[in-house]
């Protein structure tokens, strides 16, 4: 039996007021594929990521239809489960974690923030031994061991 695509969008549109930001997007990315979302400012890249992370939802069209977003074959994710299963890394994340309210996080703290989705130093989870082990394994895998 074949695995479902990692990400699949079917006829996804997003409107804000009278402005159509995304129009009937179809996209399929299989597990193991590498993809980049590129384009000029204002073309909908951040909006697309907002849809994938459930910060936004597809608009309902005038005919009552609504596009679907499937992540690993599912469209019924609870937001907390999705956050623990998937994450995004961007230059904005780097900036956010090294300045401002995040409190200048270490690499270990930044990775551990994935356990509860918080990027604010004061709200980070206590790094227990099982978390430390998982974080160390990830740092090793990504070649970041010397940055802890």
N, C-alpha and C positions, 0 to 999 in steps of 0.2 A: 504494500500500500504506500502510495507516495505521500510525502509530507505536504501540508498546505503552505502557501507562500508565507514568508515572514510578515510581510505587509501587503495588503491588498485594498485598494480604493476602487469603488464601483460608483460611477456617476456622482461624485462628490462635488457639491457646489457650496459656496459660502457667500452670503450677502450681509452687508452692514448698511442698514437703511436702504437707500436706492442704489448703492454701489455694489456691484458684483466683483468680489475679490477673486474667487475661484469659480470656474464654470465647468461642470460635468467632468471632473478629473477621473481618469481610469489609470491605475498604476498597480504594478505587481512586482515585488522584490522578493526573490527566493532567499532562503537561509543560505548563508555563505557568500552571497553576492555583495559586492562593494558598490555603493552608489554615492553620488554627490548631488546635492541640490544647489544649483547655481542660477544666477540671474541678477538683473539690476535691482536696485532698491525699489521697493514698492510692488514687486511682481508677485508676491504671495508666498515666499519661502518660509517666513516665520509663521504665517497663517497655517501653512501645511503642517509644520511641526506642532503647532498648537492643536491641530486636529488629531494628530497621531498620539499626543500625550493627554488627550481628553480635556485640555483647557478650553477647547472650542468643540462645537458639534456641527455637523453638516446642516445647512439650511433646508427647510421644507419648501419645496417648489410650489408654484401656484396650483399645479395639478394634484398636490397632496403627496407626491413622491419625495423620498429623502434618500440620498446616497448612503452607502454602507462603507464602514471602515473595519476591516478584519485584521487583527494582529494575531499571528500564529493560528489562523483559522477561526478566531473567536471575535465576536463583536459585543460580548456581554461582560467585559472586564470590569471589576470593581477597581476604582481608581488607586486604592492602596496596593492591590495586587499588581496592577500594571506598573506602578512606580517601582516596585521591588523587582520587577522582571525586566524592565527596559529603562534605559537612560540615554540622554543626549549630551554630547560634549561640544562646546563651541568656544570661540574666543571670548564671547560675552561671559561665559561661565568662568573662564580663567580670570578675567578682570574682576568679576563679582567676588570670587573667593580670595583674591589677594588684596582687596581694598574694602573700604566701607564697612557695613554692618556685619559682613561675614566674619570679620575679625582676623584676617590674615591666616587662613587655615593652612596647616601642614598637609603634605601629600596624604599621610595616613588619615588625618581628620577628613580630608576631602573624599577619600574613598569610603570611609566609614559613614559619611553622611548619606550614602546610598541606602543604609539600613532603615532610615526613617524619613528620607527625603528632605531633611532640613539642611540649609546651607548657612545657618547662623550659628556661630561658635557657641553661644549660650544655650542653644537648643539641641546640640549634638548628643547622640546617645553615648552612654558610658561604654568605652571600648572594652568589652569582655574578652576572655581568652579565645572563644570560638570566633568572634568577630576579628580579632587580631590575626588569627591563623588564616582566615579567608582573605583579609586585606593583604597580608604578607604574600600569599599565593598569587593574588592579582598583581601586586607590585613586581613580583618575580617574573610573571608571565609577560608583563608589559615593559620589562627592562627598567623599572623605576626603583629597584631595591635600594640604591644609594641615596634616594631622595627622602626617605622616611624621616 
